[in-house]
Amino acid sequence: MAAAVAGSVLRGLLRRQLSAQIQPLLSFRAMSSAPEQPHASHSYETLKVSRVREKVFHVELNRPDKRNAMNTVFWREMVVCFNKIAQDSECHAVVVSGAGKLFSAGIDLMEMGSAFVMVEGEDTARKAWNLRKKIREYQESFTVLERCPKPVIAAVHGGCIGGGVDLISACDIRYCTQDAWFQVKEVDIGLAADVGTLQRLPRIIGNQSLVNELAFTARKMMAPEAESSGLVSRVFQDKQAMLEGAFELAADIAGKSPVAVQGTKVNLIYSRDHSVSEGLRYMVSNQAAALYP
C-alpha cells in the first residue's frame, strides 16, 4: 500500500515537472523579443516594475538623475513592492537592476542625512530609540528581498556603492558588467554598514580577511575580483548583454516547479543560518508538506 502511494506521488511530481519544462519552451520564443510590459499594480516613485518574460518581473531602481540614490520613499517602496511580489502567483522570479549610468550610489545623503540629524525625541535616550527603530526599518527594506520566496537576481552595472552592496547581498544570484565595481563605502562617512552587508557578505564571499579589508578601507572591488571571490557568478561585456542573461536565467528558473524552487530558497536560507542537523530537520517538515498527495 505504501509503495503504491509513493508511486502515485512520484508519478504526479514527474507529470508536473514535465509540464513545467515544456510550457516555457512554448512561450519563451514569443516573449524573448517582446518589449517590457509595465505592471499595472506596481506604481512607484523610485522603482519601475515590468514583466519581461513569462512569470518574470523586472524591478528597476528608477532615480537615474540621482544615480539611484536611496531616499526615504525608496526604503518604503521596496518593502511594499516585494511584499506584493511575494504574494503574486504571476511572478516566479525577479531581476533587480538600476536605471541610468550605474546601479546605485547608495544612501541619498542630501535627504537622509537631515533625517538622521532631525530624529524625533525629547532627550538623548528617546532620540536613540527612535533612530534604532528607523535603522530597523531600513534593514527590512532589503531583508524583504531575502524573505521573498521568489528567487531574486541582481544585475549590476557601473558603481554599486554603500547601500547598493547591502541590497545585492540580500539577493540570491548576482550578475555584473565588466565595468562594474563594488564599494562598502560607509566607513568613509564615519559609519559602520548597518543594513546587511556586514552580516551577509562574509557568508557570500567566504573569505573573512577580504571582507574585513573591504569594510575597513572602503576600497573598490572591480568586476574580475568580484567574480573570483564569489560575489557575482557571471560577468558580461555590457549592460544589455547582462540584462538578457539575467532575464534568460530568470525565465529558466520560472519554468521550474514554483513549489520546488521556492522550497529550495527557503531551505537554503534557513540552513545558512542554522546547523546542519537543524537544517535537515527543517527540510523534513517542508518536504513532507510538499510531497503530501
Backbone as JSON, one array per atom type, in Angstrom:
{
  "sequence": "MAAAVAGSVLRGLLRRQLSAQIQPLLSFRAMSSAPEQPHASHSYETLKVSRVREKVFHVELNRPDKRNAMNTVFWREMVVCFNKIAQDSECHAVVVSGAGKLFSAGIDLMEMGSAFVMVEGEDTARKAWNLRKKIREYQESFTVLERCPKPVIAAVHGGCIGGGVDLISACDIRYCTQDAWFQVKEVDIGLAADVGTLQRLPRIIGNQSLVNELAFTARKMMAPEAESSGLVSRVFQDKQAMLEGAFELAADIAGKSPVAVQGTKVNLIYSRDHSVSEGLRYMVSNQAAALYP",
  "N": [[0.83, -1.21, 0.0], [1.89, 1.25, 0.88], [3.93, 1.5, -0.98], [2.45, 1.8, -3.31], [1.18, 4.25, -2.88], [3.42, 5.92, -2.71], [4.4, 5.59, -5.3], [2.31, 6.74, -6.77], [2.47, 9.4, -5.91], [5.04, 10.11, -6.87], [4.67, 9.78, -9.62], [2.83, 11.8, -10.1], [4.4, 14.05, -9.46], [6.37, 13.85, -11.46], [4.83, 14.25, -13.76], [4.0, 16.91, -13.38], [6.49, 18.14, -13.39], [7.4, 17.6, -16.01], [5.46, 18.98, -17.48], [5.99, 21.57, -16.59], [8.51, 21.94, -17.7], [8.06, 21.85, -20.43], [6.17, 23.88, -21.03], [7.44, 26.53, -20.76], [9.11, 26.45, -23.0], [7.33, 26.6, -25.06], [6.32, 29.15, -24.81], [8.47, 30.91, -24.56], [9.84, 31.81, -26.87], [8.06, 33.62, -28.02], [8.0, 35.55, -26.04], [10.63, 36.45, -25.75], [11.6, 38.48, -27.42], [9.85, 40.46, -26.93], [8.75, 43.74, -25.88], [9.36, 45.29, -22.65], [6.71, 45.05, -20.33], [4.89, 47.31, -18.56], [3.86, 46.93, -15.18], [0.65, 47.0, -14.01], [-0.27, 46.99, -11.35], [1.83, 47.83, -9.87], [3.0, 50.75, -9.02], [5.27, 53.24, -8.6], [7.39, 55.79, -7.12], [10.17, 55.58, -7.05], [10.85, 53.16, -8.12], [10.62, 50.98, -10.94], [8.51, 48.66, -12.29], [8.19, 45.84, -14.31], [6.98, 43.33, -16.62], [8.93, 40.96, -18.06], [9.4, 38.47, -19.11], [7.67, 35.33, -19.34], [6.2, 34.91, -16.28], [8.24, 36.35, -15.09], [9.5, 39.13, -13.44], [10.78, 42.46, -13.71], [12.45, 44.58, -11.68], [13.35, 47.81, -11.44], [15.65, 50.09, -10.18], [14.85, 53.4, -10.06], [15.82, 56.17, -10.2], [17.49, 57.72, -12.0], [18.6, 60.27, -12.45], [19.52, 60.92, -9.99], [21.46, 59.11, -9.56], [20.36, 56.76, -8.73], [20.18, 56.97, -5.98], [19.28, 56.23, -2.6], [16.45, 57.25, -1.2], [14.04, 58.46, 1.27], [11.51, 57.65, 0.34], [12.18, 55.51, -1.31], [13.05, 53.46, 0.5], [10.68, 52.77, 1.74], [9.09, 51.99, -0.45], [10.39, 49.73, -1.45], [9.78, 47.72, 0.39], [6.97, 47.55, 0.15], [6.75, 46.85, -2.57], [8.14, 44.32, -2.82], [6.77, 42.77, -0.98], [4.33, 42.58, -2.27], [5.13, 41.21, -4.59], [5.94, 38.8, -3.48], [3.5, 37.62, -2.92], [2.34, 37.32, -5.37], [1.1, 35.25, -7.76], [1.68, 35.3, -10.41], [4.3, 35.82, -10.72], [7.4, 34.28, -10.75], [10.1, 34.63, -10.6], [12.58, 37.2, -10.14], [14.27, 40.04, -11.47], [16.58, 42.45, -10.51], [17.68, 45.66, -11.24], [19.52, 48.7, -12.1], [18.53, 51.91, -13.28], [19.92, 54.13, -15.76], [23.31, 55.4, -15.47], [24.63, 53.89, -13.54], [24.39, 51.27, -11.02], [23.66, 51.84, -8.24], [24.19, 54.65, -6.14], [24.02, 54.38, -3.48], [22.95, 55.36, -0.18], [20.93, 58.29, -0.07], [22.49, 60.97, 0.7], [21.99, 63.7, 0.81], [19.3, 63.92, 1.4], [18.74, 61.94, 3.38], [20.64, 62.4, 5.32], [19.82, 64.67, 6.76], [17.55, 63.58, 7.84], [18.51, 61.79, 9.73], [19.78, 63.55, 11.48], [17.64, 65.03, 12.41], [16.16, 63.34, 14.06], [13.32, 62.4, 15.93], [12.54, 63.16, 19.36], [12.59, 63.83, 22.86], [14.79, 63.74, 24.46], [18.17, 62.41, 24.77], [18.02, 59.59, 25.07], [15.48, 58.94, 24.03], [15.78, 59.86, 21.42], [17.79, 58.12, 20.55], [16.42, 55.69, 20.72], [14.41, 56.05, 18.79], [16.0, 56.36, 16.53], [17.13, 53.85, 16.38], [14.83, 52.38, 15.74], [14.33, 53.41, 13.21], [16.57, 52.56, 11.75], [16.13, 49.81, 11.82], [13.89, 49.72, 10.2], [15.02, 50.41, 7.75], [16.7, 48.21, 7.4], [14.8, 46.24, 7.02], [13.94, 46.86, 4.48], [15.67, 45.59, 2.74], [15.89, 43.03, 3.75], [13.46, 42.07, 3.04], [13.81, 41.24, 0.42], [15.28, 38.91, 0.72], [13.5, 37.42, 2.22], [11.41, 37.14, 0.46], [9.89, 34.56, -1.32], [10.38, 34.09, -3.99], [13.06, 33.63, -6.27], [15.61, 36.11, -6.44], [17.43, 38.03, -8.65], [20.26, 39.96, -8.91], [21.34, 42.47, -11.1], [24.05, 44.11, -11.96], [25.5, 47.13, -13.01], [28.14, 49.46, -13.67], [28.78, 51.59, -10.84], [28.29, 50.18, -7.61], [27.43, 51.04, -4.68], [27.88, 51.43, -1.16], [24.79, 51.36, 0.23], [23.92, 50.01, -2.01], [25.48, 47.7, -2.09], [24.56, 46.51, 0.23], [21.97, 45.92, -0.66], [22.32, 44.09, -2.88], [23.53, 42.03, -1.55], [21.48, 40.8, -0.27], [20.22, 39.5, -2.27], [19.64, 36.55, -4.29], [21.16, 35.63, -6.46], [23.85, 37.02, -8.3], [24.76, 39.03, -11.0], [27.06, 40.88, -13.1], [28.39, 43.67, -15.02], [31.39, 44.12, -17.0], [32.45, 46.57, -16.38], [31.62, 47.08, -13.85], [31.76, 47.97, -10.36], [32.29, 47.57, -6.84], [31.63, 48.83, -3.61], [32.02, 49.08, -0.21], [31.08, 51.59, 1.37], [30.54, 52.95, 3.72], [32.33, 53.39, 5.91], [33.84, 55.56, 5.16], [32.22, 57.7, 5.61], [32.03, 57.83, 8.26], [30.57, 55.77, 9.48], [29.47, 52.44, 10.39], [28.58, 49.88, 8.13], [25.2, 49.3, 8.14], [22.95, 47.95, 7.24], [22.94, 45.36, 6.38], [25.18, 44.41, 4.89], [27.52, 43.72, 6.44], [26.63, 41.5, 7.76], [25.79, 39.67, 5.79], [27.66, 39.59, 3.65], [30.12, 38.22, 4.45], [29.24, 35.57, 4.44], [28.64, 35.17, 1.81], [31.0, 35.61, 0.31], [32.89, 34.15, 1.77], [35.42, 34.6, 2.7], [36.85, 35.89, 5.24], [38.96, 37.64, 5.74], [39.16, 39.14, 3.37], [36.64, 40.37, 3.34], [36.87, 41.94, 5.66], [38.94, 43.65, 4.85], [37.7, 45.06, 2.73], [35.58, 46.3, 4.12], [36.89, 47.81, 6.09], [38.48, 49.6, 4.67], [37.05, 50.73, 2.55], [37.7, 50.4, -0.09], [37.52, 49.99, -3.68], [36.06, 47.17, -5.22], [36.65, 45.55, -8.13], [35.06, 44.2, -11.12], [36.36, 41.69, -12.06], [37.59, 40.76, -9.66], [35.35, 40.58, -8.06], [34.03, 38.47, -9.27], [35.9, 36.36, -9.02], [36.0, 36.11, -6.28], [33.52, 35.23, -5.63], [31.38, 36.89, -5.23], [29.85, 37.69, -7.43], [28.39, 35.67, -10.01], [28.59, 35.68, -12.76], [30.12, 37.63, -15.36], [29.48, 40.19, -17.66], [29.83, 41.69, -20.95], [28.52, 44.15, -21.43], [25.76, 46.26, -20.32], [23.31, 45.62, -21.62], [23.74, 43.0, -22.58], [24.09, 41.76, -20.13], [21.56, 42.11, -18.89], [19.94, 40.63, -20.65], [21.05, 38.11, -20.21], [20.41, 37.82, -17.49], [17.61, 37.91, -17.59], [17.11, 35.62, -19.11], [18.1, 33.63, -17.41], [16.33, 34.0, -15.26], [13.94, 33.32, -16.55], [14.39, 30.63, -17.05], [14.49, 29.64, -14.42], [11.89, 30.36, -13.66], [10.44, 28.59, -15.16], [10.57, 26.22, -13.85], [9.18, 24.02, -11.3], [7.32, 25.97, -9.08], [6.89, 25.3, -6.42], [9.04, 23.62, -5.88], [11.28, 25.3, -6.41], [10.87, 27.56, -4.74], [10.71, 26.29, -2.29], [13.29, 25.32, -2.19], [14.78, 27.72, -2.01], [13.9, 28.77, 0.48], [14.8, 26.76, 2.22], [17.57, 26.8, 1.75], [18.28, 29.32, 2.77], [17.47, 29.06, 5.44], [19.14, 26.96, 6.26], [21.62, 28.17, 5.97], [21.7, 29.85, 8.17], [21.57, 28.18, 10.33], [22.49, 25.13, 12.1], [23.73, 22.07, 10.52], [22.24, 19.82, 11.33], [19.91, 21.03, 12.31], [19.02, 22.24, 9.97], [18.45, 19.97, 8.43], [16.32, 18.84, 9.86], [14.44, 20.85, 9.54], [14.07, 20.68, 6.79], [12.79, 18.2, 6.58], [10.16, 18.72, 7.52], [9.3, 20.63, 5.63], [9.56, 19.23, 3.19], [7.87, 17.07, 3.57], [5.4, 18.35, 3.65], [5.33, 19.35, 1.04], [5.29, 17.03, -0.54], [3.03, 15.72, 0.17], [0.17, 13.98, -0.94]],
  "CA": [[0.0, 0.0, 0.0], [2.79, 2.41, 0.96], [4.64, 1.6, -2.26], [1.51, 2.32, -4.31], [1.0, 5.68, -2.62], [4.67, 6.59, -3.11], [4.45, 5.6, -6.76], [1.34, 7.73, -7.25], [3.03, 10.74, -5.64], [6.16, 10.35, -7.77], [4.15, 9.97, -10.99], [2.26, 13.15, -10.16], [5.51, 15.0, -9.49], [7.01, 13.79, -12.77], [3.94, 14.89, -14.74], [4.09, 18.36, -13.19], [7.83, 18.57, -13.8], [7.45, 17.58, -17.46], [4.63, 20.08, -17.96], [6.71, 22.82, -16.3], [9.65, 22.05, -18.6], [7.6, 22.05, -21.81], [5.43, 25.12, -21.2], [8.29, 27.69, -21.06], [9.64, 26.34, -24.35], [6.28, 27.01, -25.98], [6.03, 30.57, -24.7], [9.66, 31.75, -24.43], [10.19, 32.46, -28.13], [7.19, 34.78, -28.22], [8.27, 36.56, -25.04], [12.02, 36.85, -25.66], [11.84, 39.73, -28.13], [8.78, 41.4, -26.62], [9.17, 44.84, -25.02], [8.93, 45.18, -21.26], [5.33, 45.45, -20.12], [4.72, 47.88, -17.22], [2.91, 46.19, -14.37], [-0.35, 47.97, -13.58], [-0.46, 47.02, -9.89], [3.05, 48.33, -9.24], [3.26, 52.13, -9.43], [6.13, 53.79, -7.57], [8.22, 56.95, -7.46], [11.6, 55.26, -7.13], [11.01, 51.85, -8.74], [9.84, 50.69, -12.14], [8.28, 47.22, -12.32], [7.65, 45.39, -15.59], [7.01, 41.9, -16.9], [9.87, 40.84, -19.18], [9.26, 37.11, -19.6], [6.59, 34.63, -18.66], [6.41, 34.74, -14.83], [9.47, 37.04, -14.68], [9.37, 40.58, -13.24], [12.0, 43.27, -13.68], [12.35, 45.72, -10.77], [14.44, 48.71, -11.78], [15.83, 51.29, -9.36], [14.48, 54.35, -11.11], [16.16, 57.57, -9.96], [18.77, 57.84, -12.73], [19.15, 61.61, -12.3], [20.15, 60.96, -8.67], [22.32, 57.91, -9.53], [19.59, 55.75, -7.98], [20.4, 57.12, -4.54], [18.16, 55.68, -1.84], [15.82, 58.27, -0.35], [13.02, 57.97, 2.2], [10.46, 56.97, -0.42], [12.73, 54.24, -1.79], [13.06, 52.45, 1.56], [9.29, 52.34, 1.95], [8.56, 51.33, -1.64], [10.99, 48.4, -1.59], [9.0, 46.79, 1.22], [5.65, 47.38, -0.48], [6.94, 46.17, -3.85], [8.5, 42.91, -2.7], [5.68, 42.06, -0.31], [3.37, 42.27, -3.33], [5.71, 40.18, -5.45], [5.93, 37.54, -2.73], [2.16, 37.06, -2.95], [1.84, 37.34, -6.75], [1.29, 33.95, -8.41], [2.13, 35.53, -11.78], [5.75, 36.04, -10.69], [8.17, 33.17, -10.19], [11.49, 35.05, -10.45], [12.71, 38.66, -10.23], [15.57, 40.64, -11.78], [16.71, 43.82, -9.99], [18.77, 46.41, -11.89], [19.47, 50.14, -11.91], [18.41, 52.74, -14.48], [20.95, 55.15, -15.91], [24.73, 55.1, -15.66], [25.16, 52.95, -12.55], [23.37, 50.52, -10.27], [23.2, 52.71, -7.17], [25.19, 55.4, -5.37], [23.79, 54.13, -2.07], [22.03, 56.22, 0.54], [20.84, 59.68, -0.51], [22.99, 61.73, 1.84], [21.38, 65.03, 0.83], [18.0, 63.82, 2.06], [18.73, 61.09, 4.56], [21.5, 62.98, 6.35], [19.0, 65.53, 7.61], [16.6, 62.73, 8.56], [19.2, 61.26, 10.91], [20.05, 64.66, 12.4], [16.37, 65.51, 12.95], [15.41, 62.26, 14.69], [12.43, 62.9, 16.96], [12.8, 62.72, 20.73], [12.78, 64.94, 23.79], [16.1, 63.61, 25.1], [19.1, 61.53, 24.06], [17.53, 58.21, 25.1], [14.36, 58.81, 23.08], [16.34, 60.01, 20.07], [18.49, 56.88, 20.23], [15.41, 54.65, 20.5], [13.76, 56.3, 17.5], [16.98, 56.09, 15.48], [17.18, 52.38, 16.3], [13.63, 51.96, 15.02], [14.48, 53.8, 11.8], [17.56, 51.66, 11.14], [15.45, 48.53, 11.64], [13.03, 49.86, 9.03], [15.89, 50.35, 6.57], [17.13, 46.83, 7.25], [13.66, 45.49, 6.49], [13.82, 47.15, 3.05], [16.46, 44.61, 2.0], [15.53, 41.69, 4.24], [12.27, 41.66, 2.29], [14.29, 40.51, -0.76], [15.68, 37.58, 1.19], [12.3, 36.73, 2.7], [10.56, 36.86, -0.7], [10.18, 33.18, -1.73], [10.79, 34.04, -5.39], [14.48, 33.96, -6.44], [15.89, 37.49, -6.85], [18.71, 38.12, -9.34], [20.77, 41.32, -9.04], [22.09, 42.73, -12.33], [24.77, 45.32, -11.57], [26.4, 47.79, -13.95], [28.72, 50.66, -13.08], [29.02, 51.56, -9.41], [27.35, 49.61, -6.62], [28.11, 51.7, -3.57], [27.2, 51.53, 0.12], [23.51, 50.67, 0.29], [23.8, 49.11, -3.15], [26.07, 46.42, -1.68], [23.57, 45.94, 1.16], [20.85, 45.39, -1.45], [22.65, 42.89, -3.66], [23.89, 40.97, -0.62], [20.24, 40.13, 0.1], [19.71, 38.8, -3.45], [20.03, 35.14, -4.37], [22.15, 35.47, -7.52], [24.36, 38.33, -8.71], [25.49, 39.2, -12.25], [27.52, 42.26, -13.28], [29.09, 44.0, -16.25], [32.85, 44.18, -16.79], [32.81, 47.88, -15.83], [31.01, 47.23, -12.52], [32.62, 47.96, -9.18], [31.54, 47.45, -5.59], [32.32, 49.58, -2.56], [31.4, 49.21, 1.11], [31.52, 52.98, 1.48], [30.09, 53.61, 4.95], [33.41, 53.81, 6.8], [34.32, 56.87, 4.71], [31.35, 58.76, 6.13], [32.01, 57.72, 9.71], [29.57, 54.8, 9.93], [29.59, 51.03, 10.03], [27.47, 49.46, 7.27], [24.22, 48.84, 9.13], [21.7, 47.47, 6.63], [23.03, 43.97, 5.97], [26.44, 43.98, 4.27], [28.44, 43.08, 7.39], [26.06, 40.22, 8.16], [25.6, 38.75, 4.66], [28.81, 39.48, 2.74], [31.05, 37.15, 4.82], [28.67, 34.27, 4.07], [28.65, 35.08, 0.35], [32.38, 35.52, -0.17], [33.57, 33.06, 2.46], [36.81, 34.99, 2.98], [36.69, 36.94, 6.24], [40.04, 38.61, 5.57], [38.79, 40.03, 2.27], [35.51, 41.18, 3.8], [37.4, 42.94, 6.58], [39.68, 44.63, 4.05], [36.73, 45.9, 2.01], [34.78, 47.08, 5.06], [37.75, 48.73, 6.84], [39.16, 50.57, 3.8], [36.12, 51.28, 1.55], [38.28, 50.34, -1.43], [36.65, 49.45, -4.72], [36.27, 45.82, -5.74], [36.28, 45.57, -9.54], [34.31, 43.02, -11.57], [37.11, 40.42, -12.03], [37.75, 40.31, -8.28], [34.02, 40.2, -7.58], [33.73, 37.13, -9.79], [36.81, 35.36, -8.44], [35.71, 35.97, -4.85], [32.22, 34.61, -5.47], [30.31, 37.87, -5.04], [29.0, 37.53, -8.61], [28.63, 34.38, -10.68], [28.92, 35.9, -14.18], [30.46, 39.0, -15.78], [29.09, 40.41, -19.06], [30.53, 42.79, -21.62], [27.8, 45.41, -21.27], [24.51, 46.17, -19.57], [22.28, 44.93, -22.38], [24.05, 41.57, -22.55], [23.85, 41.29, -18.77], [20.12, 42.02, -18.67], [19.44, 39.48, -21.41], [21.47, 36.93, -19.48], [19.63, 37.73, -16.25], [16.23, 37.56, -17.95], [17.1, 34.21, -19.54], [18.23, 32.82, -16.2], [15.07, 34.1, -14.52], [12.94, 32.54, -17.28], [14.71, 29.23, -16.8], [14.03, 29.36, -13.06], [10.43, 30.49, -13.62], [9.87, 27.44, -15.82], [10.59, 25.07, -12.94], [8.09, 23.97, -10.32], [7.48, 27.01, -8.06], [6.98, 24.66, -5.11], [10.41, 23.14, -5.72], [12.23, 26.43, -6.39], [10.68, 28.37, -3.54], [11.11, 25.44, -1.17], [14.76, 25.29, -2.18], [15.28, 29.0, -1.49], [13.6, 28.85, 1.91], [15.67, 25.83, 2.94], [18.95, 27.28, 1.66], [18.47, 30.44, 3.7], [17.37, 28.53, 6.8], [20.35, 26.18, 6.53], [22.73, 29.1, 6.11], [21.66, 30.48, 9.49], [21.42, 27.16, 11.37], [23.4, 23.99, 11.97], [23.33, 21.06, 9.54], [21.16, 18.99, 11.89], [18.69, 21.85, 12.34], [18.58, 22.38, 8.59], [17.87, 18.7, 7.99], [15.01, 18.71, 10.5], [13.56, 21.82, 8.88], [13.79, 20.13, 5.48], [11.81, 17.12, 6.73], [8.82, 19.31, 7.6], [8.97, 21.26, 4.36], [9.43, 18.24, 2.13], [6.66, 16.29, 3.84], [4.26, 19.16, 3.23], [5.34, 19.48, -0.42], [5.05, 15.75, -1.19], [1.76, 15.11, 0.6], [-0.7, 13.91, -2.12]],
  "C": [[0.86, 1.26, 0.0], [3.52, 2.62, -0.35], [3.74, 2.19, -3.33], [1.3, 3.81, -4.14], [2.23, 6.45, -3.06], [4.78, 6.68, -4.63], [3.52, 6.63, -7.35], [1.86, 9.15, -7.07], [4.13, 11.07, -6.63], [5.69, 10.56, -9.2], [3.56, 11.36, -11.14], [3.33, 14.21, -10.24], [6.18, 15.03, -10.86], [6.16, 14.45, -13.84], [4.02, 16.41, -14.62], [5.43, 18.9, -13.66], [7.93, 18.64, -15.32], [6.65, 18.73, -18.05], [5.34, 21.41, -17.75], [7.87, 23.03, -17.25], [9.21, 22.38, -20.02], [6.98, 23.42, -22.0], [6.31, 26.33, -21.48], [8.85, 27.65, -22.47], [8.62, 26.81, -25.37], [6.09, 28.52, -25.98], [7.26, 31.46, -24.77], [9.98, 32.5, -25.71], [9.35, 33.71, -28.35], [7.55, 35.9, -27.26], [9.65, 37.17, -25.17], [12.3, 38.18, -26.34], [10.79, 40.79, -27.82], [9.31, 42.52, -25.73], [8.69, 44.61, -23.59], [7.53, 45.74, -21.1], [5.17, 46.0, -18.71], [3.64, 47.13, -16.45], [1.95, 47.16, -13.7], [-0.48, 48.08, -12.07], [0.76, 47.54, -9.14], [3.35, 49.73, -9.79], [4.02, 52.83, -8.3], [6.88, 55.02, -8.07], [9.65, 56.55, -7.77], [11.89, 53.92, -7.8], [10.15, 51.76, -9.99], [9.73, 49.17, -12.26], [7.63, 46.84, -13.65], [7.75, 43.88, -15.7], [7.84, 41.7, -18.16], [9.87, 39.46, -19.82], [8.06, 36.5, -18.9], [6.98, 34.37, -17.21], [7.67, 35.43, -14.31], [9.2, 38.54, -14.59], [10.75, 41.22, -13.23], [11.73, 44.47, -12.78], [13.58, 46.59, -10.98], [14.49, 49.87, -10.8], [15.76, 52.47, -10.32], [14.61, 55.81, -10.66], [17.47, 57.88, -10.69], [19.41, 59.21, -12.59], [19.84, 61.8, -10.95], [21.07, 59.75, -8.46], [21.7, 56.8, -8.66], [19.92, 55.76, -6.49], [19.12, 56.79, -3.78], [17.61, 56.71, -0.87], [14.74, 57.64, 0.52], [11.94, 57.17, 1.49], [10.93, 55.59, -0.87], [12.64, 53.16, -0.72], [11.66, 51.9, 1.79], [8.78, 51.53, 0.76], [9.16, 49.94, -1.86], [10.18, 47.36, -0.81], [7.65, 46.51, 0.58], [5.77, 46.53, -1.74], [7.18, 44.67, -3.66], [7.52, 42.11, -1.84], [4.59, 41.7, -1.31], [3.87, 41.13, -4.2], [5.67, 38.82, -4.76], [4.58, 36.84, -2.81], [1.6, 36.9, -4.36], [2.14, 36.01, -7.45], [1.75, 34.09, -9.85], [3.63, 35.81, -11.85], [6.43, 34.86, -10.02], [9.65, 33.52, -10.01], [11.58, 36.54, -10.74], [14.14, 39.04, -10.59], [15.56, 42.07, -11.26], [17.9, 44.49, -10.66], [18.61, 47.89, -11.59], [19.36, 50.88, -13.23], [19.58, 53.72, -14.55], [22.36, 54.6, -15.96], [25.32, 54.12, -14.66], [24.03, 52.3, -11.77], [22.8, 51.38, -9.15], [24.37, 53.38, -6.47], [25.0, 55.21, -3.87], [22.82, 55.13, -1.45], [22.08, 57.65, 0.0], [21.22, 60.59, 0.66], [22.36, 63.11, 1.95], [20.05, 65.01, 1.57], [18.08, 63.09, 3.39], [19.61, 61.63, 5.68], [20.71, 63.84, 7.31], [17.99, 64.71, 8.41], [17.23, 62.15, 9.82], [19.43, 62.36, 11.95], [18.77, 65.07, 13.12], [15.53, 64.39, 13.56], [14.59, 62.81, 15.86], [12.81, 62.36, 18.34], [13.12, 63.89, 21.62], [14.16, 64.9, 24.45], [16.94, 62.6, 24.33], [18.58, 60.1, 23.98], [16.42, 58.01, 24.08], [14.84, 58.97, 21.64], [17.03, 58.71, 19.63], [17.5, 55.76, 19.93], [14.74, 54.83, 19.14], [14.71, 56.06, 16.33], [17.13, 54.58, 15.29], [16.0, 51.85, 15.49], [13.77, 52.25, 13.53], [15.47, 52.89, 11.08], [16.94, 50.29, 10.89], [14.52, 48.58, 10.42], [13.85, 49.79, 7.75], [16.37, 48.92, 6.33], [16.03, 45.98, 6.63], [13.52, 45.69, 4.98], [14.62, 46.19, 2.2], [16.21, 43.18, 2.48], [14.31, 41.17, 3.5], [12.65, 40.92, 1.0], [14.62, 39.07, -0.39], [14.46, 36.77, 1.6], [11.33, 36.41, 1.56], [10.88, 35.44, -1.19], [10.61, 33.05, -3.18], [12.28, 34.38, -5.5], [14.67, 35.37, -7.0], [17.31, 37.55, -7.41], [19.1, 39.59, -9.44], [21.6, 41.43, -10.31], [22.74, 44.1, -12.18], [25.64, 45.85, -12.7], [26.93, 49.06, -13.3], [28.93, 50.49, -11.58], [27.9, 50.93, -8.61], [27.95, 49.97, -5.27], [27.25, 51.65, -2.3], [25.94, 50.68, 0.2], [23.27, 49.74, -0.88], [24.37, 47.74, -2.83], [25.15, 45.73, -0.67], [22.46, 45.25, 0.38], [21.22, 44.09, -2.14], [23.06, 41.73, -2.76], [22.66, 40.18, -0.17], [19.61, 39.4, -1.08], [20.28, 37.38, -3.51], [21.15, 34.88, -5.36], [22.58, 36.86, -7.96], [25.14, 38.22, -10.02], [26.01, 40.63, -12.29], [28.16, 42.43, -14.65], [30.58, 44.12, -15.95], [33.3, 45.54, -16.25], [32.23, 48.11, -14.43], [32.08, 47.28, -11.43], [31.76, 48.09, -7.92], [32.33, 48.11, -4.47], [31.49, 49.63, -1.29], [31.86, 50.57, 1.64], [31.34, 53.59, 2.88], [31.21, 54.12, 5.84], [33.95, 55.19, 6.42], [33.44, 58.02, 5.18], [31.14, 58.6, 7.64], [30.98, 56.76, 10.28], [30.04, 53.38, 9.67], [28.39, 50.7, 9.15], [26.43, 48.77, 8.14], [22.95, 48.25, 8.54], [21.87, 46.07, 6.03], [24.35, 43.5, 5.4], [27.33, 43.21, 5.24], [27.94, 41.71, 7.85], [26.03, 39.21, 7.0], [26.86, 38.55, 3.82], [29.8, 38.39, 3.16], [30.54, 35.77, 4.42], [28.68, 34.07, 2.56], [30.06, 34.82, -0.16], [33.13, 34.36, 0.48], [35.03, 33.34, 2.77], [36.75, 36.17, 3.94], [37.75, 38.02, 6.11], [39.69, 39.62, 4.48], [37.63, 40.93, 2.66], [35.99, 42.28, 4.73], [38.14, 44.04, 5.83], [38.73, 45.59, 3.35], [35.99, 46.83, 2.97], [35.61, 48.12, 5.81], [38.3, 49.86, 5.97], [38.24, 51.29, 2.82], [36.73, 51.28, 0.15], [37.31, 49.71, -2.42], [37.05, 48.0, -5.06], [35.76, 45.82, -7.18], [35.67, 44.22, -9.94], [35.11, 41.72, -11.55], [37.29, 39.87, -10.61], [36.41, 39.87, -7.69], [33.65, 38.8, -8.04], [34.61, 36.07, -9.13], [36.53, 35.1, -6.96], [34.36, 35.31, -4.6], [31.09, 35.59, -5.21], [29.33, 37.83, -6.2], [29.35, 36.21, -9.28], [28.92, 34.52, -12.16], [29.21, 37.36, -14.42], [30.17, 39.11, -17.27], [29.79, 41.63, -19.63], [29.85, 44.13, -21.39], [26.46, 45.17, -20.59], [23.44, 45.38, -20.32], [22.49, 43.42, -22.37], [23.77, 40.99, -21.16], [22.36, 41.12, -18.5], [19.52, 40.84, -19.41], [19.81, 38.18, -20.7], [20.67, 36.72, -18.2], [18.19, 37.33, -16.53], [16.12, 36.09, -18.36], [17.21, 33.28, -18.34], [16.93, 32.82, -15.41], [13.97, 33.29, -15.2], [13.14, 31.05, -17.08], [14.2, 28.81, -15.42], [12.5, 29.36, -13.0], [9.73, 29.3, -14.28], [9.88, 26.18, -14.96], [9.37, 25.1, -12.02], [8.29, 25.05, -9.27], [7.57, 26.43, -6.65], [8.42, 24.21, -4.85], [11.4, 24.29, -5.56], [12.1, 27.22, -5.09], [11.01, 27.58, -2.28], [12.62, 25.36, -1.04], [15.33, 26.58, -1.59], [15.08, 29.09, 0.02], [14.55, 27.96, 2.71], [17.14, 26.24, 2.88], [19.22, 28.39, 2.67], [18.4, 29.95, 5.15], [18.65, 27.79, 7.17], [21.58, 27.05, 6.69], [22.85, 29.63, 7.53], [21.54, 29.48, 10.64], [22.43, 26.04, 11.15], [22.88, 23.01, 10.92], [22.16, 20.24, 10.07], [19.85, 19.75, 11.96], [18.13, 22.03, 10.93], [17.92, 21.12, 8.06], [16.48, 18.49, 8.6], [14.0, 19.65, 9.85], [13.14, 21.3, 7.5], [12.74, 19.02, 5.54], [10.39, 17.68, 6.72], [8.39, 19.9, 6.27], [8.71, 20.23, 3.27], [8.18, 17.39, 2.33], [5.42, 17.04, 3.39], [4.17, 19.24, 1.71], [4.94, 18.19, -1.12], [3.72, 15.11, -0.81], [0.77, 15.14, -0.56], [-2.01, 14.66, -1.93]]
}
